[in-house]
Amino acid sequence: MNCQSQPKEGTILTITKPEPNRVDIDLSGKISSDEMAKGLDELLELSQDVNDGVMLYTITSFAFPDFGAIAVEMARLPKLFSLLGRFDRCAVLSDAAWLRTAAEVEGALLPGLEIKSFDLTAREKAEAWLKSGVA
């Protein structure tokens, strides 16, 4: 199952479920409130039956979301927190060092979810870590 949104200004948000216990998110550009709503709803739907899952989150050309998109995410926080329990590991691939650092800090704050970040060019290492838990 896939969800892809290609709205204005080159933003691309794609959410896929390549394996029963894996969800992949690809985000490029700045996300609007409509895109955020569709994306989070799709993420919640695709994650319903995931247990002991893994997630690959690829972020390129990141731009801070608009205020409406942040409000949409805040409104879905209770559902998003329950979703976190379905995943054991999340690999974050990004071309921005500060995003990789932020992801690892977030991982330290979220019990039960191990988050490891990788440079955008290290996809194979990220894939291996998702499978084995060893980087």
C-alpha positions in Angstrom: 0.0 0.0 0.0 1.4 3.4 -0.9 0.5 7.0 -0.4 2.2 9.7 -2.5 1.6 13.4 -2.5 3.3 15.7 -4.9 2.0 19.2 -4.1 3.4 22.6 -4.7 7.0 23.7 -4.5 8.5 20.2 -5.1 7.3 18.6 -1.8 7.1 14.9 -2.0 5.7 12.7 0.8 5.6 9.0 0.2 4.6 6.3 2.7 4.9 2.7 1.8 4.8 -0.7 3.5 7.3 -2.9 1.7 7.1 -5.7 4.3 4.5 -6.7 6.8 6.4 -5.2 9.8 8.1 -2.3 8.0 7.0 1.1 7.0 9.1 3.5 4.9 8.6 7.3 4.8 10.2 9.6 2.3 9.9 13.3 2.7 11.4 16.0 0.6 10.7 19.7 0.9 8.2 21.7 3.0 5.0 20.0 4.1 1.7 21.7 4.3 -1.2 21.0 6.7 -3.1 19.1 4.1 -0.1 17.0 3.2 0.7 16.4 6.9 -2.9 15.3 7.6 -2.9 12.8 4.6 0.5 11.5 5.5 -0.2 10.9 9.2 -3.5 9.3 8.4 -1.8 7.0 5.9 1.0 6.2 8.4 -1.5 5.3 11.1 -3.4 3.1 8.7 -0.4 1.3 7.4 0.9 0.7 10.9 -2.3 -0.8 12.4 -1.1 -4.4 12.2 2.7 -3.8 12.7 4.3 -5.5 15.7 8.0 -5.4 16.5 8.3 -3.3 13.4 11.0 -1.2 11.8 10.8 2.1 9.9 13.0 3.7 7.3 12.6 7.5 7.3 14.4 9.4 4.5 14.4 13.2 4.7 15.9 15.3 1.9 15.9 19.0 1.2 14.1 19.5 4.5 12.2 22.8 5.2 10.3 23.5 8.4 6.6 22.7 8.1 4.1 25.5 8.2 2.2 26.2 11.4 -0.9 24.4 10.1 1.1 21.2 9.5 2.4 21.4 13.1 -1.1 21.9 14.4 -2.3 18.8 12.5 0.5 16.7 14.0 -0.3 18.0 17.5 -3.9 17.0 17.1 -2.8 13.4 16.2 -0.2 13.1 19.0 -2.2 10.6 21.1 -2.5 8.2 18.1 1.1 8.8 17.1 2.3 7.9 20.6 0.4 4.6 20.5 1.9 4.0 17.1 5.4 4.2 18.5 4.9 1.0 20.5 4.5 -0.9 17.3 8.1 -0.2 16.2 11.3 -1.3 17.7 13.8 0.5 15.4 13.7 3.5 13.1 16.6 4.4 10.8 16.7 8.0 9.7 18.5 8.9 6.5 19.1 12.6 5.8 21.3 14.9 3.9 21.3 17.3 6.9 23.6 16.6 9.8 21.5 18.6 12.3 18.5 16.4 11.4 20.5 13.3 12.0 21.5 14.6 15.4 18.0 15.6 16.3 16.7 12.1 15.4 19.2 10.5 17.7 18.3 12.8 20.6 14.6 12.0 20.0 15.5 8.3 20.1 17.1 8.8 23.5 13.9 10.4 24.8 11.4 7.8 23.4 11.4 4.6 25.5 11.1 1.4 23.5 12.0 2.9 20.1 15.7 2.8 19.0 16.4 5.6 16.5 19.7 5.6 14.6 20.6 8.2 12.0 22.6 7.7 8.8 24.0 10.0 6.1 21.8 9.9 3.0 24.5 8.0 1.2 24.5 5.1 3.8 21.2 3.5 2.8 22.8 0.0 2.8 24.1 0.4 6.4 20.7 1.7 7.5 18.9 -1.3 5.9 21.4 -3.7 7.5 20.8 -2.1 10.9 17.0 -2.3 10.6 17.3 -6.1 9.9 20.0 -6.9 12.6 20.0 -4.1 15.1 23.8 -3.8 14.5 25.3 -0.9 12.6 
